Amino acid sequence: MKKIVSIIAIALIFGACGEKKENGESAQNDAAALSGTIKVDGSSTVFPITEAVAEEFRAVQPDVKVTVGVSGTGGGFQKFSRGETNISNASRPIKDKEIAACAENNIKYIQLEVAYDGLAVLVNPENTWVDSFTVEELKKIWEPAAQGKIMKWNQIRPEWPNEEIHLFGPGVASGTYDYFTEAVVGKSGSSRGDFTASEDDHVLVQGIAGDKYSLGFFGLAYYSENQDKLTLIGVHNGTEVVKPSLETVKNGRYSPLSRPLFIYVNSTSVASSEVVEFVNFYLDNAGDLATDVGYIPLPAELYASQKENFRTFVESNK
């Protein structure tokens, strides 16, 4: 009888210890759980990566609300410089006037690269005459002097149709617009104005898909999502005609229409543990998630070095 009582007592002790451990683990999990709101806005091109990261982050931190807006790179920096957002998506580096706006409001920040992207040049699937463009031809179409003068396809190549070109592109607040105009025209933000512009790439997809004589450009990821509605056109890089792909963007052959993509993090936001955790989660997962949504990941060592830079940034702004 004494033996049975002893066994029961030992069992109760182990049961209590086990319960204590479980409660301890639960307490640790509760301590690791975060809450709060993270506001992100900016580039429509970077949006798919950030939204994919946010979706995965919500799964592990369900009490953190991550909102991701699409105001274009320029619109995003306006909000960021006023302290209205924690993180700004950008498809180009921050401009001098945006740096000055941040400084006026005592907004310090860190720039982090998250992926590479190629700009896709697109026509309607019924377009049977265009097989490629040179950069010079794209400039002839898009430069400011073309407005009201270069209106038809056969003005680019005589064998092309005597039909109007209908142009579609990102709005002037878009980093994609800035990058394209700098790479093609030679000056950021410089282009003809008589084209259908939208910050919403889905609007551009619909416009090009519905017009046989259309021509447009936007980030490669949106083409990847809509390959059945659009035709991707190669660009001559000076040596050969190259179409954008994971491989040609990564190895630099798709030139000059390849670029890095960024997020900018506000220094005051890193006082919030949920923002720090989100950015670290972003850098840990951006490579895999960028590939999932049609972008090109950075080398692993670059993500690692940026994570270390971010750690230093956080420490210096405590």
Sequence and secondary structure as in RCSB ss.txt:
>XXXX:A:sequence
MKKIVSIIAIALIFGACGEKKENGESAQNDAAALSGTIKVDGSSTVFPITEAVAEEFRAVQPDVKVTVGVSGTGG
GFQKFSRGETNISNASRPIKDKEIAACAENNIKYIQLEVAYDGLAVLVNPENTWVDSFTVEELKKIWEPAAQGKI
MKWNQIRPEWPNEEIHLFGPGVASGTYDYFTEAVVGKSGSSRGDFTASEDDHVLVQGIAGDKYSLGFFGLAYYSE
NQDKLTLIGVHNGTEVVKPSLETVKNGRYSPLSRPLFIYVNSTSVASSEVVEFVNFYLDNAGDLATDVGYIPLPA
ELYASQKENFRTFVESNK
>XXXX:A:secstr
 HHHHHHHHHHHHHHHHHHHHHHHHHHHHHHH   EEEEEEE TTTHHHHHHHHHHHHHH TTEEEEE   HHHH
HHHHHHTT  SEEEESS   HHHHHHHHHTT  EEEEEEEEEEEEEEE TT  S  EEEHHHHHHHHSGGGTTT 
 BGGGTSTTS SSB EEEEE TT HHHHHHIIIIISSTT   S SEEES HHHHHHHHHT TTEEEEEEHHHHHH
TTTT EEEEEE SSSEE   HHHHHTT S SSEEEEEEEEEGGGGGSHHHHHHHHHHHHHHHHHHHHTT B   H
HHHHHHHHHHHHHHHHT 
